[in-house]
Amino acid sequence: MSGPMTVVRDTWLIFRHNVRISLRQKAGIVFGVLQPLLYLALFGPLFATIGTWEILVPGLLLQVALFSAGMAGFGIVFDARSGVLERLRVTPAHRVALLLGRVLGTSVTLLIQSVVLVAAGYAFGLRAPVPGALAGLVLMILLGIGLAALSNAIALTMNPDAFAPVMGTAMVPLLLLSGAFLPMSMAPGWLDALSRVTPFRHVLEALRELFAGRYATGTVAAGVAVALALAVACVAVGTRVFNRENA
């Protein structure tokens, strides 16, 4: 077995291994979605007086993606320090599979957290059509793949001690610029323009369209295109970093 089939086989093995580890770490899954759930419970009823749950819940889903998949590189920092990464690199496993298996495993965790958040949203008053919510979850997985790949690449190219504080700090302005909590149409022109440069605003607007039951729109197409382009670009960057001998 060689070529693409080898990559598929190795990716599946790494993916299965990482999913098993993630599912054993139930506290990590819970804490990853705890803050958005608190926003849903404590901020949601107030937000519902000026907006709708179909606007708020997609914003909270983006928050989960940024802080869950965006911090996925923390796991590879630990593996690098403990020597696990070097041991993996001397195995016959394809380097691309080492990244893809890990990234797809992170996406499973993100999917579980997103399902929990959406289920809680329905309990509070979310009325998104089920097909729209399911399509939104698929879009979240696509976004999660890109974020996790980029996070792993960054973790391998910077000081391990700086990864968590740098990434944690970077996620906050990215979340705010996306318009997750307040519409950017209310922002000054320069801030609105800056928001449009970030990919997350376009993905979030697509999520909100899907949760509103609107599927065949330019906004949805733009959001999907941005998420797909981000995933492809970040996986390419992550693969290049993994293939470097000094990574």
JODA-V364742 format. One record per run of one state. SS is the DSSP state (helix for helix, strand for strand, loop for the rest). FROM is the first residue (numbers start at 1). TO is the last residue. If there is no record, write none. Layout:
SS/FROM/TO  SS/FROM/TO
This chain:
loop/1/3  helix/4/24  loop/25/25  helix/26/47  loop/48/52  helix/53/68  loop/69/72  helix/73/82  loop/83/83  helix/84/89  loop/90/94  helix/95/124  loop/125/129  helix/130/157  loop/158/159  helix/160/177  loop/178/183  helix/184/186  loop/187/188  helix/189/197  loop/198/198  helix/199/211  loop/212/217  helix/218/243  loop/244/247
